[in-house]
């Protein structure tokens, strides 16, 4: 799978400028507090329940877009997130990981359930129809594009690889690069969870 860097680099630069602040906590990931993205997320959980970001108020929320047939970045990101939750101990109950599929054609609720729970039983897979998927991806500035394979069912999906972290009040706070989650996520979650508001 190809990670989409051209749009991600531009997004990182724009968001970093928008969120510049001399005060506040020191994070290892890119602080994008106040950025105008990811305001809504209205999809269905792999458990069949309609979900929005508001459903997870009171928890830090990690949002990652990918697909279950992804050969590299998706399983690595989810494995790193699962390790981070283990390292947090009891504070892991104050974190929700959301995996949003960009391949609703193949990623049925059953497939999503099996996939995300293989990393951690607390993870939640989200899906929607093609229109809902496009809207969610657009709101989060996620690029994705299907790439044809040898047969119609063997396609891959190129997609952006960033992960977003929201605080317990539902505000977007951080953009995490997929290759830094293992190093930075635990520290950033501890910093975020230590904040009072």
N, C-alpha and C positions, 0 to 999 in steps of 0.2 A: 504494500500500500504506500502511496506517496503522501507525505504530509505537506499540506499547503502552506508554504513559508511566505510567499510574496504578500498575500493579504494579511497573514499573521504578523509579519514584521511591521507593516504599516499600522495595523491595529494596536500593536504594543506601543509604538511611538506616540500615537495619538492619545491613547488612554493614559500613558504615563504623564504626558503633559497636562491632561485634564485633571489628573488626580494629585498633582504636585502640592505638597503641603509641608511646611517646616515643622508642624506639630504632629502629635499622634504616635501610635506604636510603630516600632521598627519591624518590618516584615522582610523575609528573604525573597518572596515572590513579588511580582509587580503589583503595587498598590493602585487600584483603579477606583477607589472610593468616590462615589458621585458620578460615575460614568453612566451615560444614558443607554444602557442596554440590559437585556435580561429582565425587563420589568414584569413580564408575564410569562408563565409557562403553564399552559392548559392542555394536558395530555392525560392518558389513561395508564395507570400502573399495571404491572404484570399480574397484579392481584384482581384486576377488573374494576378498581375504584377510580373515578375521575380524580385527578390531582392537579393542584396548583402550588406555586411556591409558598403561598400563605398557609398551606396545610402544615408546613414544617417550622412555623414561627416558634422560637424558643430553642431552636437547634442551629448550629452552623451547617450549611448545606453546600455540598460539593456537587457541581453539575458538569458532566462530561458527555459529549456527543460522539457516538461511534456505531459499530455494528458487530454482531456476534460472530460473523465470518472473518473478521479482521485478523490478519496473521501476526501482527506485531504490536502496534501502539496501544490498541484497546486492551488486550489482555495484560500488557505490562502496566498500563495506567491503573487498571482495577486491582492488580496484584499489589502495586505500590500503595494504593489507598487502603487496601485490606491490612497491610503491614503497619501502616500509620495508625489505624484504629487499634490494632493489637498493642502498639506501643503506648497509646493513650490510657490503656487500662479502663477504669470505670468511667472516665470522661468520654469514652467512645460513644456512650449512650446519648451524648449531647451533640452528636454529629449524624447527618443523614447524607448518604451518597446516592446520587441519582444518575443513572445511565440512560441517556436519551438515544434511541436508535434512529439512524438516518437511513435505515433499510427496512421500513415497515412491511415490505413485500414478503420478506423471508423471516423477519424477527417477530413471530407471533408471540402472544402472551406466554405460551408454554415454553417456547424457545428462550425468551428473555428470562423467565423465572429460573430455568435450569442454569442458564449462563451466569447471571449475576449472583445467584446463591452459591455457585461453586467458589466464588471469591469470599463472600461473606453473606450470611443469612439476612443481615440487616440492609443490604443493598436493595435498591428498588429500580427495576427497569421501567422506562416510560416509552409509550408508543402512541402514534396517532395515524390518521390516514395521510395520504400524500400532501394534502393542503395544510393540515395541522403541523406536519413535520416541517414543511417549507416555512411556515410562519414562525415556529419555534427557532429554527436555524437562523432565520433572518433577524429575529429579535436579539439573538446572541452573537450575531456576526460570524456564524459558522458557514463555511463553504463546504458543499459536498456534491459529488458528481459520480454517477455510475459509469464504470468502465466495462465494456463487453468482454466476455470470456469466450472459451471454445464452444460453450453451449449457453442457451439463454439463462439457465440457472446457476452458471459458474462465474457470474460477473463479480467484480470487486467494486468498492466505493472509495474513491479518494475523498478525504475530509480533513478539515482543520483539526489540529491536535491539542488545542489549549483546553484547560479546565478552569472553571470559575468557582470561587468560594464566596458564599454569602454569610453574613453574620446572623446572630439569633434574632435580630430585628427585621430580617429580610432585605438588608441592604447589600448590594454587591460590593465586595471589598478587594478581592485579589484575582489576578490572572496567573495561572501556574503553567509553566512550560512542561510538556510531558516528560522531557528528559531530566527535570529537576524535582519531580514529585518525591522520589525516594529520599532525596537529601533535605528538602525544604518543608514538606507538608506537615510533619509532626510539630516542628518548631512553630510554623505559622498558625497551626490550629491551637497550640497551647497559648500563643500570644492573643489570638482572637477570643478564645474561650475565657481568658483572664479579664477581658474588658467588661465593664459594668454596663455600658450602653453604647 
